C-alpha cells in the first residue's frame, strides 16, 4: 500500500489556540471539488526542550485543537480521506516545507496588523504565503455564494505571475460553476501624461490576451474583463467584495526571514473580505 503522505492532498494549517472553522471548511470543500485528500497539520513551536511541563501543556493543547479540527471536517464530509499530523517544529517553516508536496496550503488568519505580523512568533500567514511552493489560500471571511452567477476575481498586470493566477482562477471557477472577472488595476500617475484613452485600450487588449488561451480547456467558464484606474489593492478588494475568492500572482520568493511579500498581495491579505488565493510564479520564470 502506498504511503498516504505521498498522495495528492490539500494541507490545512491548524491554529493551536483556536482552529479556524472557515479555513477548515474551505479546505475540506476544495478537497471534495478536486477529489483530493486533506491533511491537517499542527506544529507546536519548540519554545522549550521536550518533556518540560510547559512543552507538555503546549503539546496537549495542540492535540486537543487538532482533534477538534478533525471532528469538524469529518462531520462536514464523512467520506473525505483525512489525516492529522502533530509535530514539534516552527509552524511557518513546517508549512513551507509541506508546500513542496501539497497541492495547496489553506490557512486561517487572526488579521494581525503589519507590526504584529513582524513581532509575533505565531504569525504564519505572511512567511508561508511569501515562500510556499504551491498556492496558498488565506481564509478570513467566507466565500460569497449569494451572487448569481458566483464569480472569482483575478488580478492581471501582464506579468508571468499574473498569468499563473489566471490559470488558477479559471480552474477554481470551473470547479464551482462560476465566472471569472479579470481586473487590470492601472495606478493613477502623480502627474498626468500621455494619451489616457490609448493607455486604456492597450491594457484592455493585453487583458483580453491574458485570458484568451483558456477558452478551449474551460469552455464552461465565462470571462469578463475590466480595466480600472486606481490602486491595485483597493480596486481588487472592491471588485471581489461579493466574490468566491480573489486570485493574485506572487513574484519571486520571500527573503531569509520569509517576511517580504509584494505590496498587492500583502495589502489584499488585510483588505479583502473573501478568501485570498496567492499563486507562486512557475519554476523557471
N, C-alpha and C positions, 0 to 999 in steps of 0.2 A: 504493500500500500504506500502511495506517495505521501511525503511529509506535507501536512495541511498548511504549514508555514510557507510552502513554495507555491501554493495555488493562488491564482489571481484573487486579490481581495481589496477591500476598502478599509483603511485604518481610521478609527475614531480615537482621538486623544481624550482620555477621561481625566477630568479635574478631581484631585483627591479630596478637595474641600466640598465641592458641590457639583456633581456631574451636570453638564448642560443637556437637558432633555431635548432642546431644539436641535443641537448638533447630533445627538444620538438618533433622533427621528429622521433627520435629513440623511445621515449616513446609511441607516438601515433601508430607507426608501430607495436611495440611489442604488444600493446593492441589489435590491429586488428588480429595479428597472434594468440593470446591467447583467443580471444573473451571476453575481459575484458573491463571495463570502464576505463576512465582516470580522474584523479583528479589533477588539477593544484593548487599548494599550494604556496602562497607567504606570508612570515612572515615579518612584519615591526618591526625592533628592537625597544625595549622600551627604547629609549635613554632619553626621556623626558616624563613628565606627559601628558596624553591625553588632547587635546584641545589647547595646545600651538601652536603658528604659525609654529614652526619647525616640530612638530609632524603632524600637518595638511598637511604640504607640503610633508612630507615623505609618509603619507598615500595616498595622491593623486597621487604621483609618482608611488607608488606601484599599485594602482588601474589601472592606465594607462598601466603599464607594463603587468599586469595580463590580461587586455582586449586585448592587442596586442598579447599576447601568445595564448589566446583562439581563436582569429580570425585566427591565423596561423594554429592551429590544426584543426579548423572547415573547413578551405579551403582545407587542405590535406585529411581529412577523414570526409566528411559531415555527415555520418550516425553514427559516433562514439559517444557513450554516454560520455558526458563531464560535469564535474562540476568544479567550480572555488571557491577558498576559500582564503580570505584576512584576516589575523589575526594579532593581536598585540602580538608579542612574539619573543623570540630568534629563529632565523632561524634554527640553529643546533638542539636545544632542541625540537622544534616543529616537525622537520623531524624525529628525533629519536623516539619521541612519536608516530608519524604517522606510523613508521615501524612495530609497533605491530599489525596493522590491514591491512597494504598494502601487496600486493603480491610482489611488487618490488618498489624500490625508484630509480628514474633516475635524475641525476644531470649533469649540465654543469660545466665547470671549466675555470677559468681565468689563469690557470697554474701559481699559486703563487709559489715563491721559498719557501724552507722549513722555512726560517726565517720569511718571510711574512705570512706564514700559522699560525705561533705561535703568531705573533704580531697583525695580522689583525682580528678585530672583525667580519668582513664579511666573514671569511673563514668558510665554512661548509663542504667541501668535506672530510677532514680528520676525524673530530669528528663523522660525520654521518656514514662514512664507518667503523670506529672503533667500533661503538656501535649499529648499526642497527640490528634489529631482523630479517630482511628479506634481500635478495640480494640487493646490491647497484650497479648501473651501472653509471660509470663516463664517459661522452662523451665529449672528447676534439677534437676528429678527427672523420670523418665519417667512416662507415663500408666500407671495400674494396670489392666491388661487381664485379670487373673485372676479378677475378680469376675463372677458370673453372676446376673443380668444386669449389664453395666457401667453405671456411673451418673456423672452430672455433678451437682455440688453448686452451688447458687446461694444467695447471701446476700440476704435480703429484710428490709426495715425499713419499707416503705410509702412510701419516697421515690421521686421520679421517676427518680433514678439507679438504684435497685434494680429498678424496672420495666424499664429498659433492659437490665439484667443478666439478668432473667428471659427476655426475648426472645432474647438471645444464647445462654443456656443451652438453651432449647428447640431452637434451630436446631442447636447443636452435638450435642445428644443425638439428634436426628432423623438427622443425617448419619452417626452412629456406631451406630445401633440400640441406644441406651442409654436409661435412665430419667433423670428429673430428681428430685433430692432438694432441696426448697426448705426452707431453715432460717432461722428468725427467732430470733436470739440476743438475749435480754432481760437486760440487765445487772442484777445484784443491787444494790438500793439500800443506801446506807450505814446508813440507819435504816429498817427495815421499816415500811411504812404501806399503808393501803388494803386492798382485797379481792384477795388473790393469785389466787384462783380466777377471779374476774371478769376480771382482767388477762390471764390465760392464754386465757380464752375469747374475749376481744376480739381478741387477737393471732392466734389460730387463724382467726378469721373474716376478718381482714384479709389473712392469709397466703393463705388459700384464694381470696379475691377477686383477689389479685395474679396468680395463675396461671390463673384460670378462663377468661379470654378466649382462650386459645391452643388449646383443645381441637379446634376445627374445623380450624385450619391444620396442627396437628401431632397428628392423631388417632392416630399410631403411637407417641407418646411417653406413657408412664405417669408420673404425677407423684405423689410422696409429700410429706407436709408434716410439719414438726417445729418446735415452739416449745420452746426450751431456756432455762434460767436460767444466765447466766454471761457472761463477756467475749466479745464477738463474734469476736475473733481466735482465742482458744483454742477456742471451740466450733466455728467454721467449719473450723479446721485439723484438729480431731479428727474432724469429720463427713466430711471429704474425704480422710482418711488412705489410703483404698483407691480413690479416685475417679479418673476420667479427667482431671478438672480441677475447679477451683473458680472460679466466676464471681462477680465483685462489681462494683458500680457505682462510678463516681468522681464526686464532687460538685465542680463548679467546675473551675478550672484552677490550675496552679502559679503562684507569684509570678514576679518578673522573673528569678530565678535558676533557676526550674524545680525547686527542691528541696522545695517544700511539697507534701505529699501527705497524704490522710486517714489517720488512725491505723489504721483497719481494713485498708485496702489496704497500707499500709506494713508493718504487722505480719505480714500474710499472706505478703508477699514474703520475709520472713525465716523464717516458721514453717511454711508449708505444704510438704508433701512430695509435691506433684503440680504440674503446670502451673497458673499463676495467670493468669486472663483478666480484665483490667480494662476496663470499658466506659465511655466518656465519656457524660455526660448529653447527650441530643439537643439540637441548637441551638434556642434559643427557650424552653428550660425552666430 
